[in-house]
Amino acid sequence: MTMKPSPPELDLNIDRTPAETTVHCAGRITSDTTGLLKTTVKPLLSQSPRVTLDLADVSYMDSSGLGILVALYASANRAGCHFKLINLTQRIKELLSVTQLIELRWLGS
């Protein structure tokens, strides 16, 4: 009996323009999915002047998710790329606020 792999908990869709790359995230950003987010987004930081993560469809984020966002933010700064987060859910806003990460200049409208 073979088991089917379970569907990914995080779906990433990328929209590119010459000026900006937007990564639309849907699902859960957890320790199980941060590797996918990192391997998808990190190369974009050196390929685009602006990288935006659209978190409108993120249903859950744990501390590993926060950690990868901070790591991507730091990588973007080193690469000279403007990195921002948009469409944060109330839960993600609260997580960023509690951890004082809300103060980073990475929130878009």
HELIX and SHEET records of a PDB file:
HELIX    1   1 THR A   34  VAL A   41  1                                   8    
HELIX    2   2 LYS A   42  SER A   46  5                                   5    
HELIX    3   3 SER A   63  ALA A   79  1                                  17    
HELIX    4   4 GLN A   90  VAL A   98  1                                   9    
HELIX    5   5 LEU A  101  GLU A  103  5                                   3    
SHEET    1   A 4 LEU A  10  ARG A  16  0                                        
SHEET    2   A 4 THR A  21  ILE A  29 -1                                        
SHEET    3   A 4 ARG A  50  MET A  61  1                                        
SHEET    4   A 4 HIS A  82  ILE A  86  1                                        
END                                                                             
